[in-house]
Amino acid sequence: MGNPYPNPISPSETRIGWIGIGVMGHAMASRLLSAGYSVTIFARNPSHPNSLYLQSQGAQLAHSPAQLAQLTDVLFTMVGHPSDVRSVLLGPTGVVSSLRPNSVTVDTTSSHPDLAREIFEAARARGAWSVDAPVSGGDIGARDGKLAIFAAGEASVVEWLRPVFTVLGKATYMGSAGCGQSCKIANQITIGANLIGLSETLVFAKRAGLNVEQLVEAMKNGSAGCKALELFGERMIKRDFRPGGFAEYQVKDLGMGVDVVDNDKVVVLPGASLSKQLFSSMVANGQGKLGTHGVISVIERINGNE
């Protein structure tokens, strides 16, 4: 019968569902499998290497999001855009239409706060629960279980989920439905600025004839030391732009901060607006599927480097 809320979560009883097995999703689902949880996945392409890898770890396959909702107690989604979230969760054959009473859906996608609130209300109408819990930390954080998780919804449900969240990283309760998504937008404003600052630092340092590897190591101990420097400094120097998060998703996330008027309250964000333009330049140059740290290429092009 499974082990839905509020019965205590346990790897032997609680059945996990997962939709979205890209760079982030497959690493997160893999950690739950390694922690002993029973995980069932829905994949549009069951023969995708990420799907096959999870199956080799013991994951089962569902034929549709609706079937997955019937088979599991906690169902995670990690997809691309708010339109994907709406389709997978609220579509005619989506997750919410088949949620069982007291089961919980957890959306870790970076999506829109209004949509998170809509999903929450739809889940409650079925006697189920919804949590918006976008994450930060990229592919390395997902692999190592060190993600920052911005969790929102019913406080008691978020607390109930803590044993699962602990496998993935550190969850912080941020408030009512939608607040998690607003926190992720705020997070992206900071990381966007950090990556652009780091890009400009490296381009300047190279022009100045400095040893950039030595500079990055030295900076880690000063006021400029930050997670972006630790995670991406060496990768940027080595031109390793494999994605933890796609540049095109950064444009999406920043857009939800600078392009949307919330309750007629306009927030002027000049730095975030400039960040969005620079990341948009990556997308326009065909680099939307590179990692966000590839924004250094935009600064290089501005300075005449191809």
C-alpha positions in Angstrom: 0.0 0.0 0.0 3.0 2.3 0.2 3.8 4.8 2.9 2.2 8.2 2.2 2.1 11.3 4.4 2.0 11.4 7.4 3.4 7.9 8.0 7.2 8.1 8.6 9.4 7.9 5.5 11.6 4.9 5.3 13.6 3.4 2.3 11.9 0.1 2.8 8.4 1.5 2.7 8.3 4.8 0.9 8.0 4.5 -2.9 9.7 7.3 -4.9 8.7 8.4 -8.4 10.9 10.5 -10.7 10.3 12.4 -13.9 13.2 14.2 -15.6 16.5 12.3 -15.8 18.8 14.9 -17.4 22.0 16.1 -15.9 20.5 17.0 -12.5 17.6 14.6 -12.3 19.5 11.4 -13.0 22.2 12.2 -10.4 19.5 13.0 -7.8 17.5 9.8 -8.6 20.7 7.8 -8.5 21.5 9.0 -5.0 18.0 7.9 -3.8 18.5 4.5 -5.3 21.9 4.2 -3.6 20.3 5.2 -0.3 18.0 2.1 -0.6 14.8 3.7 -1.8 12.5 2.0 -4.3 12.5 4.4 -7.3 10.3 4.2 -10.4 11.0 6.6 -13.3 9.1 7.9 -16.3 11.3 8.6 -19.3 10.1 9.7 -22.7 13.0 7.7 -24.1 13.4 4.5 -21.9 16.6 3.5 -23.8 18.4 6.8 -23.1 21.7 6.1 -21.4 20.6 7.9 -18.2 17.5 5.7 -18.1 19.5 2.6 -18.7 21.9 3.6 -15.9 19.2 4.1 -13.4 17.6 0.8 -14.4 20.9 -0.9 -13.8 20.8 0.5 -10.3 17.3 -1.0 -9.8 14.9 1.6 -11.0 11.6 0.5 -12.4 9.8 2.0 -15.4 6.4 3.6 -15.6 4.5 4.1 -18.9 3.1 7.5 -18.2 3.2 10.3 -15.5 -0.3 9.3 -14.5 0.7 5.7 -13.9 3.7 6.8 -12.0 1.5 8.8 -9.7 -0.5 5.7 -8.9 2.6 3.7 -8.2 4.4 6.0 -5.8 4.1 7.9 -2.6 6.5 10.8 -3.3 6.9 11.9 -6.9 9.7 14.2 -7.9 9.9 16.2 -11.1 13.0 17.9 -12.6 12.2 19.0 -16.1 13.1 22.1 -18.2 10.7 24.9 -18.3 7.4 26.0 -16.6 5.6 24.8 -19.7 7.0 21.3 -19.1 6.0 21.5 -15.5 2.5 22.4 -16.4 2.3 19.6 -19.0 3.7 16.9 -16.8 1.8 17.8 -13.6 -1.4 19.5 -14.7 -1.9 18.0 -18.2 -4.9 15.7 -19.0 -2.8 12.6 -18.3 -0.5 14.4 -15.9 0.6 13.5 -12.4 -1.9 15.5 -10.4 -4.9 14.0 -12.1 -3.9 10.6 -10.7 -2.4 11.5 -7.3 -3.6 9.2 -4.5 -4.7 10.8 -1.2 -1.9 11.9 1.0 0.8 11.3 -1.6 3.2 14.2 -2.3 4.6 15.6 -5.5 7.8 17.6 -5.3 8.8 19.8 -8.1 12.6 20.6 -8.1 12.4 22.4 -11.5 13.2 26.1 -11.5 9.7 27.3 -12.4 7.2 30.1 -11.8 5.9 30.8 -8.3 2.3 31.3 -9.6 2.4 27.9 -11.2 3.7 26.3 -8.0 0.7 27.8 -6.2 -1.7 26.4 -8.9 -0.2 22.9 -8.5 -0.5 23.1 -4.8 -4.2 23.9 -5.0 -4.8 21.2 -7.6 -3.1 18.6 -5.4 -5.1 19.6 -2.3 -8.3 19.2 -4.3 -7.4 15.6 -4.6 -6.5 15.2 -1.0 -2.8 15.1 -1.9 0.1 17.6 -1.3 2.5 19.5 -3.4 5.9 21.0 -2.5 8.0 23.3 -4.7 11.6 22.6 -4.0 14.0 24.0 -6.6 17.7 23.3 -6.0 21.0 25.0 -6.4 24.5 23.5 -6.7 24.7 22.2 -10.2 25.8 18.8 -11.4 28.5 18.5 -8.7 26.1 19.3 -5.9 23.6 16.8 -7.3 26.3 14.1 -7.6 27.6 14.7 -4.1 24.3 15.2 -2.3 25.2 18.8 -1.5 22.4 20.7 -3.1 20.7 23.7 -1.5 17.0 22.9 -1.6 14.5 25.8 -1.3 11.4 24.0 -0.1 7.9 25.5 0.2 4.4 24.4 0.8 2.8 23.0 3.9 5.5 23.2 6.6 4.7 19.8 8.1 4.9 18.1 4.7 8.3 19.6 4.0 9.5 18.4 7.4 8.1 14.9 6.7 10.2 14.9 3.5 13.4 15.7 5.3 14.8 12.1 5.3 14.6 12.2 1.5 15.9 15.7 1.1 18.9 14.9 3.3 20.0 12.4 0.7 20.0 15.2 -1.9 21.4 18.1 0.1 20.3 20.6 2.7 16.6 21.7 2.6 15.5 25.0 4.1 11.8 25.7 4.6 11.1 28.9 2.8 7.3 29.4 3.4 4.0 28.8 1.6 3.6 27.4 -1.9 5.5 29.4 -4.5 8.1 30.7 -2.1 10.6 28.1 -3.0 10.4 29.2 -6.7 10.8 32.9 -5.7 13.9 31.9 -3.7 15.4 30.1 -6.7 14.9 33.2 -8.8 16.7 35.3 -6.1 19.5 32.7 -6.0 19.9 32.9 -9.8 20.3 36.7 -9.6 23.3 36.2 -7.3 24.9 33.3 -9.2 24.4 35.1 -12.5 26.3 38.1 -11.2 29.0 35.9 -9.7 29.6 34.1 -12.9 29.8 37.3 -14.9 32.2 38.8 -12.3 34.3 35.7 -12.4 34.4 35.7 -16.2 35.5 39.3 -16.3 38.2 38.6 -13.6 39.7 35.8 -15.7 39.6 37.7 -19.0 41.3 40.7 -17.2 43.9 38.5 -15.5 44.8 36.8 -18.8 45.3 40.2 -20.5 47.4 41.3 -17.5 49.7 38.3 -18.0 48.8 36.7 -14.7 48.8 33.0 -13.8 45.1 32.5 -13.7 45.2 29.2 -11.9 47.3 30.8 -9.2 45.0 33.8 -9.0 41.9 31.6 -8.6 43.5 29.6 -5.8 44.6 32.8 -4.0 41.2 34.5 -4.4 39.5 31.6 -2.6 40.9 32.8 0.7 39.8 36.4 0.4 36.6 38.4 0.1 36.1 37.3 -3.5 35.9 33.7 -2.5 32.6 32.1 -3.2 30.9 28.9 -4.3 30.9 30.0 -8.0 34.7 30.4 -7.8 35.1 26.9 -6.1 32.7 25.1 -8.5 33.5 26.8 -11.8 36.8 28.7 -11.7 39.0 25.7 -12.8 36.4 24.5 -15.3 36.3 28.0 -16.9 40.1 28.1 -17.2 40.1 24.6 -18.8 37.2 25.5 -21.1 35.1 22.7 -19.6 31.6 24.0 -20.3 29.8 20.8 -19.8 26.5 21.8 -18.2 25.4 21.6 -14.6 22.6 24.0 -15.5 22.0 25.1 -19.1 22.6 28.7 -20.1 19.2 28.8 -21.6 17.7 27.9 -18.2 19.6 30.8 -16.7 17.9 33.1 -19.2 14.5 31.6 -18.2 15.2 32.0 -14.5 16.4 35.6 -14.7 13.5 36.4 -16.9 11.1 35.4 -14.2 12.8 38.0 -12.0 13.1 40.9 -14.4 10.3 40.5 -16.9 7.4 39.6 -14.6 5.3 42.1 -12.6 4.1 40.4 -9.4 1.0 41.8 -7.9 1.7 45.2 -9.6 4.9 45.6 -7.7 7.8 46.3 -10.1 11.3 45.5 -8.8 14.0 47.3 -10.7 17.0 44.9 -11.1 19.6 46.6 -13.4 22.3 44.0 -12.7 20.0 41.0 -13.3 18.8 42.7 -16.5 22.4 43.0 -17.7 23.0 39.4 -16.7 20.0 38.2 -18.7 21.3 40.0 -21.7 24.8 38.4 -21.5 23.4 34.9 -21.0 21.0 35.6 -23.8 24.0 36.3 -26.0 25.2 32.7 -25.3 21.9 31.4 -26.5 21.9 33.6 -29.6 25.4 32.2 -30.3 24.2 28.7 -30.2 25.5 28.0 -26.8 22.3 27.6 -24.9 23.0 24.0 -24.0 26.4 24.8 -22.5 26.8 25.3 -18.8 26.1 28.7 -17.3 29.8 29.2 -16.6 30.3 29.3 -20.4 29.3 33.0 -20.1 33.0 33.8 -20.1 32.9 33.2 -23.9 30.6 36.2 -24.2 33.1 38.4 -22.3 35.9 37.1 -24.5 34.0 37.9 -27.7 33.3 41.5 -26.4 37.1 41.8 -26.0 37.9 40.5 -29.5 38.7 36.9 -28.6 36.9 34.1 -30.5 
